[in-house]
Structure formats: structure tokens, C-alpha cells
Amino acid sequence: MTVSNRQLILIKEAAELLVMEHRLTAEDAVVVISSAIKKELSIRNTNFEKLEKGSKIDRTSFTRAVVKSVQDALEANPYWRSHNLDKSIDNFYKVLHKHWD
């Protein structure tokens, strides 16, 4: 999977948000986000290029699925969980979503 500059910016901004809001290292944040993205791309049997050319509905659905996977990963690790999880997940979604518009 090749990664475009746009995708790198998306992952970097999303990872920075997780590092600020939770006790993830930058490496942990990238792994969590990348794993969620790869998982969802595999489930949908697609790639970023197809998503970028697809409908806004498809991109939104993809983004929500990735955010849900990241949220599940954060909730599963007691060290990463925080009392602001809902707010940070909402902010995380907004960061990802703004790059698809």
C-alpha cells in the first residue's frame, strides 16, 4: 500500500491528537491508527485511491469504522483509557473527516 502526502498528514494529525489526549507514544498511536486503516481497507477490499475517488458516503463510512476500531483499541488498554475518551474520539473523528472533504 502506497501512502500519499495527504494520507501521511491525516495519520500524523490523528496520531498527534491521540498522543496529546491519551498516554500513547507517537509510535503506539501510528500503529493503532495504521492497524485500524489496514483492517478496514482489507474488510472493504479497497485502497485509499479508490476511496478518494468514491462517494462521500463511502469515505464517511470508512472513517467511522476506522474511528470505531481506534476507540476499541483505546478502551481495551487500561493504560490508554481516559475519562475524556468520548471527547477525544469525537475530535479524532473530526481530524480524519476533514481530510476527506
ChimeraX attribute file (.defattr): number of C-alpha atoms within 10 A of each C-alpha:
attribute: neighborCount
match mode: 1-to-1
recipient: residues
	/A:1	7
	/A:2	7
	/A:3	9
	/A:4	11
	/A:5	8
	/A:6	11
	/A:7	15
	/A:8	11
	/A:9	13
	/A:10	17
	/A:11	19
	/A:12	16
	/A:13	15
	/A:14	20
	/A:15	25
	/A:16	17
	/A:17	19
	/A:18	27
	/A:19	18
	/A:20	12
	/A:21	20
	/A:22	19
	/A:23	15
	/A:24	20
	/A:25	14
	/A:26	16
	/A:27	10
	/A:28	14
	/A:29	23
	/A:30	19
	/A:31	13
	/A:32	20
	/A:33	22
	/A:34	16
	/A:35	16
	/A:36	22
	/A:37	22
	/A:38	15
	/A:39	15
	/A:40	18
	/A:41	16
	/A:42	11
	/A:43	9
	/A:44	10
	/A:45	8
	/A:46	12
	/A:47	15
	/A:48	16
	/A:49	12
	/A:50	11
	/A:51	17
	/A:52	13
	/A:53	10
	/A:54	11
	/A:55	11
	/A:56	13
	/A:57	10
	/A:58	14
	/A:59	19
	/A:60	17
	/A:61	12
	/A:62	18
	/A:63	20
	/A:64	15
	/A:65	16
	/A:66	24
	/A:67	22
	/A:68	15
	/A:69	19
	/A:70	22
	/A:71	21
	/A:72	12
	/A:73	17
	/A:74	22
	/A:75	14
	/A:76	11
	/A:77	9
	/A:78	9
	/A:79	11
	/A:80	16
	/A:81	17
	/A:82	14
	/A:83	9
	/A:84	11
	/A:85	17
	/A:86	11
	/A:87	11
	/A:88	18
	/A:89	19
	/A:90	13
	/A:91	16
	/A:92	21
	/A:93	18
	/A:94	14
	/A:95	17
	/A:96	21
	/A:97	17
	/A:98	9
	/A:99	11
	/A:100	15
	/A:101	9
